Amino acid sequence: MIGAILAGGYGKRLRPYTERIPKGLLELKDGYTILHKQLDDFSYAGIKKVFMLTSHLSQRIEETFGSEYRGMRIEYLHEDKPMGKMFSMRNLISAADTDAVVRNGDTVSDIDLRRMIDFSNDSGKPLTVHVTRMRSPYGVVDVDHGAVRRFREKPLLDVLINAGVYIIRKEIFHYFMEQSVSFEPEIAVFPSLAEKGLVSAYYEDGEWLGIDSEKDLESARNEFAGRDDFQWGYRKLLLRDGNVSVWSLRINSNREVPLWMDNGVMRVVSGSVEYNTELCQSGSVSVISAGGTLKSSDISIVEITQLG
């Protein structure tokens, strides 16, 4: 299985940034860009080869990553000018000889691609689409019989949207070549595959950000401030006050996390984790120390207060 990133757009809504930098190279934090995060996701999933489908300022991307990143081979499929996702997909299909994990180059998420690949294998469907809950762009007012009960600032809604990550099996590549020309495979190909019962939907709790405006970029940078990503998930510094530090950890399934502090207190926010041999459920509080490990059988969030 290969990886592919659709990274050829102009990023017009992010001008003037994207007049000199392709959208994928906008930094989430110092030295760490949108494309670094996406490539890391591929690396953690065991992908060995990634196609970059580029156009606008493509030389900047090639200069940044070259032909190898974290042991993955990188190849570039370049368009003289952006021709739309369908044109890029056809370029990819012409060059690829195996199933592909394809992702839009302007999204950042906490997705664990290993889990999505396993889900796709189990589903038996030739196309798997990552879906996520939509966040309202506006504050929401809850009203009951004419009375305002509460205000909710941009909540997550009970609506699923396309999150821009796809597992496409080689057996359906021909659909992309047969359809009439369109800029978006989501318009030209995906609906017909769904009607045939060939599409599965993969959902996973976690942060998802589409980087389509300066405000989106600011939100992504706020999310990655004080955050480091690993194969097992991420560690984010929430607060530091004297000798006390508070960290949030997302632990993906079946990955062991070595603890780095001398002593502290852990609260399980969601899911459940094993601390050494002790099972800690959501809401539980445990004293932890250096040399211990955490492990989750599912995706879990824990908060650790580090003392000293």
C-alpha positions in Angstrom: 0.0 0.0 0.0 1.3 3.5 -0.9 0.4 6.9 0.4 -0.5 10.0 -1.7 -1.0 13.6 -0.8 -3.0 16.0 -3.0 -0.8 19.1 -2.5 -1.2 21.1 -5.8 -3.7 23.8 -5.0 -3.1 27.6 -5.1 -4.4 28.1 -1.5 -6.1 31.3 -2.7 -7.9 31.9 0.5 -4.7 31.9 2.5 -3.0 34.7 0.4 -0.7 36.5 0.9 1.0 33.5 2.8 0.6 31.2 -0.2 2.0 33.6 -2.8 5.5 32.5 -1.7 4.8 29.3 0.2 2.6 26.4 -0.9 -0.2 25.7 1.6 1.3 22.4 2.7 4.4 24.1 3.9 2.6 26.6 6.2 4.0 26.0 9.7 1.9 24.5 12.5 4.8 25.3 14.8 8.5 26.2 14.2 9.9 23.9 11.6 6.8 21.7 11.5 4.4 22.1 8.6 1.1 20.6 7.5 3.0 18.2 5.2 5.4 17.2 8.0 2.3 16.1 10.0 0.8 14.2 7.1 4.0 12.4 6.3 4.5 11.5 9.9 1.0 9.9 9.9 2.1 7.8 6.9 5.3 6.8 8.6 3.6 5.8 11.8 1.3 3.6 9.7 4.2 1.7 8.1 3.8 3.2 4.7 7.0 3.0 2.7 6.3 5.0 -0.4 4.4 8.3 -0.8 3.5 10.2 -4.0 3.3 14.0 -3.7 0.9 15.4 -6.3 2.1 19.0 -6.7 1.8 22.1 -8.8 1.9 25.6 -7.2 5.4 26.3 -5.9 6.2 22.6 -6.1 9.9 23.2 -6.0 9.6 24.4 -2.5 8.1 21.1 -1.4 10.8 19.1 -3.3 13.5 21.2 -1.7 12.0 20.6 1.8 11.5 16.8 1.6 13.7 15.6 -1.2 13.4 11.9 -2.2 13.2 10.4 1.3 11.5 11.2 4.7 11.7 9.0 7.8 12.7 6.0 5.6 9.8 6.5 3.2 10.5 7.0 -0.5 8.9 10.2 -1.9 8.0 10.6 -5.6 6.6 13.8 -7.2 3.9 14.0 -9.8 3.9 17.6 -11.0 1.3 19.6 -12.9 2.3 22.8 -14.6 -0.8 24.4 -13.2 -3.4 23.1 -10.8 -5.9 21.0 -12.8 -8.1 19.7 -9.9 -8.3 16.6 -7.8 -9.6 14.3 -10.6 -6.6 15.2 -12.8 -4.3 14.5 -9.9 -6.0 11.2 -9.2 -5.6 10.1 -12.8 -1.9 11.0 -12.6 -1.6 8.9 -9.5 -3.4 5.9 -10.9 -1.2 6.0 -14.0 1.9 5.8 -11.7 0.6 3.5 -8.9 0.4 -0.3 -9.0 -1.2 -1.0 -5.6 -3.8 0.2 -3.2 -3.4 3.8 -2.0 -4.1 5.9 1.1 -4.9 9.3 -0.4 -5.4 12.5 1.6 -6.1 16.1 0.9 -3.1 18.2 1.5 -4.9 20.9 3.5 -6.2 19.0 6.5 -4.7 18.2 9.9 -6.1 15.5 12.1 -5.4 13.0 14.9 -6.3 10.1 12.7 -4.4 6.8 13.3 -4.0 5.5 9.8 -3.1 2.0 11.1 -6.6 1.7 12.6 -8.2 3.0 9.4 -6.3 0.5 7.2 -7.4 -2.3 9.6 -11.0 -1.1 9.4 -10.8 -1.0 5.6 -9.4 -4.5 5.5 -12.2 -5.8 7.7 -14.9 -3.9 5.8 -14.2 -5.6 2.5 -15.2 -2.4 0.7 -12.9 -1.1 -2.1 -13.3 2.6 -0.9 -13.1 3.7 2.7 -13.7 7.4 3.6 -12.7 9.0 6.8 -15.6 10.9 8.3 -15.7 13.3 11.2 -18.2 15.3 13.1 -18.9 18.8 11.7 -18.1 21.8 14.0 -20.6 24.6 13.7 -19.0 27.7 12.3 -21.4 29.7 14.5 -22.4 29.7 18.2 -25.6 27.7 18.8 -28.6 28.8 20.9 -30.7 26.0 22.5 -34.3 27.1 22.8 -37.1 25.3 24.6 -40.7 26.7 24.3 -39.5 30.2 23.6 -36.9 30.3 26.4 -33.2 30.3 25.8 -31.7 27.4 27.8 -28.0 27.7 26.9 -25.5 29.1 24.5 -22.9 26.8 22.9 -19.9 28.3 21.2 -19.3 26.5 17.8 -20.2 23.0 19.1 -19.6 19.7 17.3 -22.8 18.7 15.5 -24.4 15.3 15.0 -23.5 15.5 11.3 -20.7 13.6 9.6 -18.6 15.2 6.9 -15.9 14.0 4.5 -12.6 14.4 6.3 -10.4 14.1 3.2 -8.6 10.8 3.8 -9.4 7.8 1.5 -8.3 4.2 1.2 -8.7 3.4 -2.5 -8.2 -0.2 -3.7 -6.6 -0.9 -7.0 -9.7 -2.8 -8.2 -11.7 0.5 -8.5 -9.0 2.6 -10.1 -10.8 2.3 -13.5 -13.7 4.2 -12.2 -11.6 7.4 -11.9 -10.4 6.9 -15.5 -13.9 6.2 -17.0 -15.8 9.1 -15.4 -16.3 12.4 -17.3 -13.9 15.1 -16.4 -14.5 16.8 -13.1 -12.4 18.7 -10.6 -13.6 16.6 -7.7 -13.7 12.8 -7.4 -16.1 13.3 -4.5 -18.6 14.6 -7.1 -17.8 12.4 -10.1 -16.9 9.0 -8.6 -17.8 8.6 -4.9 -21.6 8.9 -5.2 -21.8 6.2 -7.9 -19.6 3.9 -5.8 -21.8 4.6 -2.8 -24.9 3.6 -4.8 -23.3 0.3 -5.6 -22.6 -0.3 -1.9 -18.8 -0.1 -2.3 -18.0 2.6 0.2 -17.3 2.2 4.0 -17.1 5.1 6.5 -14.4 5.2 9.1 -14.9 7.4 12.2 -12.4 8.2 14.9 -12.7 10.7 17.8 -10.0 13.3 17.6 -9.1 16.8 16.4 -9.7 17.6 12.7 -8.9 20.9 11.1 -9.4 21.9 7.5 -6.8 24.7 6.8 -8.7 26.9 4.4 -8.4 30.4 5.9 -6.1 32.5 8.1 -8.5 31.8 11.0 -8.2 28.0 10.4 -4.4 28.3 10.4 -4.5 30.2 13.7 -6.6 27.4 15.2 -4.2 24.8 14.0 -1.3 26.6 15.4 -3.0 27.0 18.8 -3.6 23.2 18.8 0.0 22.4 18.1 1.5 24.9 20.5 3.3 22.9 23.1 2.4 19.6 21.4 4.7 16.8 20.1 3.4 13.9 18.1 4.6 10.3 18.4 3.7 6.8 17.0 1.6 6.3 20.1 -0.4 9.6 19.8 0.6 13.0 21.1 1.8 14.8 24.3 0.7 18.4 24.8 1.8 20.8 27.5 -1.3 22.5 28.9 0.2 24.5 31.8 3.5 25.1 33.5 3.5 26.9 36.8 6.7 26.7 38.8 7.5 23.0 39.5 4.1 21.9 38.3 3.3 21.0 34.7 0.1 19.7 33.3 0.1 17.5 30.2 -2.6 16.0 27.9 -1.8 12.7 26.2 -3.7 11.0 23.5 -2.8 7.3 23.4 -3.6 5.3 20.3 -4.4 1.6 20.7 -1.8 -1.1 21.4 1.1 1.4 21.7 3.2 1.6 24.9 4.0 5.0 26.2 7.1 5.4 28.5 6.6 7.9 31.3 9.1 10.7 31.5 8.5 12.3 34.8 9.8 11.4 38.3 6.3 11.5 39.9 2.9 12.8 39.1 -0.9 12.2 39.2 -2.8 10.9 36.2 -6.5 11.4 35.5 -8.1 9.3 32.7 -10.3 11.8 30.7 -11.8 9.2 28.3 -11.2 5.6 27.4 -9.1 3.3 29.7 -5.4 2.7 30.0 -3.1 0.3 31.7 -0.6 1.8 34.0 2.0 -1.0 34.4 -0.5 -3.8 35.2 -3.2 -1.6 36.7 -6.3 -0.9 34.6 -7.4 2.7 35.0 -10.9 3.6 33.7 -12.4 6.9 32.6 -12.6 9.3 35.6 -10.0 7.4 37.7 -7.0 9.1 39.3 -3.7 7.3 39.9 -0.3 8.2 41.3 2.5 7.5 38.8 6.3 7.5 38.8 9.3 7.3 36.5 9.9 4.0 34.8 6.2 3.2 34.3 4.4 2.7 31.1 0.9 3.4 29.8 -1.0 1.4 27.2 -4.5 1.7 25.8 -6.6 -1.0 24.1 -8.5 1.8 22.4 -8.0 5.5 21.9 -7.7 7.2 25.3 -7.1 10.7 26.6 -5.3 11.2 29.9 -4.2 14.3 31.8 -1.0 14.1 33.8 0.0 16.6 36.5 3.8 16.4 36.8 5.1 17.3 40.3 8.7 18.6 40.7 
